[in-house]
Amino acid sequence: MTKKPKQETMRAAVYYNNQDIRIEERPVPKIGDDELLVRIESSGICGSDVMEWYRLAKAPLVLGHEIAGTVAKAGKKVRRFAEGDRVTVAHHVPCNACRYCLAGQYSLCDTLRTTNFDPGGFCEYVRVPAINVDRGTFAIPDEISFDEGTFIEPLACVLRGLRVARFRPGASVLVLGSGISGLLFVKALGALGAGAIVSTDIDNSRLAAAKRFGADATLAAKDATPQRLASLNDTRLFDLVITSAGASSVVEQAFRSVDRGGTVLLFAPHEPGTTVPLPLAEIWRDQIAIVATYAAPPVDTAQAIEILRAHRVEVNDMISHRLPLEETAHGFHLVADGKKSIKVIIRPQE
């Protein structure tokens, strides 16, 4: 009787909840002729990874979508990539054919909202489906390290946010929340020629980081009255206000902080059912634009890669922790706590 070949296995950090992440053995994914197997070298923990209201319904699962790695195997029909190539992979990709894609609204595409790689970035290998190979896999230039490559996806999300908000050089910007996304906004705004950049937060260490990364001024969230904010921006409120913290009070504050003719960018996600009162009369009278952003279509990913390649936005100084896969639970604790870390990266091969 012929013995079946032994199934190759890998280690994976499996998410059950923020306090329960287990290192388990999983089969190494099998790939098809038009798919890739990518060996994960670095994978960043995103703030959305620790939002239990967003994750628990699908648990247990392997999270991790900010990945950088090496092609371990390429299907025989794959032409653009080969074994050994350094790549990053978008977990969500658009169909490019629906009414939303044809209107340039790729983030509204049903395909983008349902695609993913298999199983997730907090493991040793992922299978990249054909559609992700076709429009969501990007070569990482030699100028970008694997750790820096984990910033491609979050920076692309930031760049898309600025694009949909119609940011222009010279505009004054208030960033409400100085977590990793808020800090990336600060860095990107500096590189793209913003005017005054002011950042707020409830934590002093995050405010110090915002100042270090290029904010012209910082302010504790409780002190961010319109009068105090205007004093930091030539007596005016702000052309663009970005909500990069997911509290309803932040959204309310945004509309108290935006100048006439300005824009409020809703960036941070909120739990379904969250509502806030809006000053409708003032929004109408002062012609305040409200825009929202979700995900990062391929065009923004390509732009993020070029900005990182040219070192217009430096990200190495944002990495506070580099951890092996076995310490993923500790990494999640650091990110959920938010006071002792900036960017936490998991390195599954160590």
Secondary structure, 3 states (H helix, E strand, C coil): CCCCCCCCEEEEEEEEECCEEEEEEEECCCCCCCCEEEEEEEEECCHHHHCHHHHHHHCCECCCCEEEEEEEEECCCCCCCCCCCEEEECCCCCCCCCHHHHCCCHHHCHHHHHCCCECCCCECEEEECHHHHHHHEEECCCCCCHHHHCCHHHHHHHHHHHHHCCCCCCCCEEEECCCHHHHHHHHHHHHCCCCCEEEEECCHHHHHHHHHCCCCEEEEHHHCCHHHHHHCCCCCCEEEEEECCCCHHHHHHHHHHEEEEEEEEECCCCCCCCCCCCCHHHHHHCCCEEEECCCCCHHHHHHHHHHHHCCCCCCHHHEEEEEEHHHHHHHHHHHHHCCCCCEEEEECCC
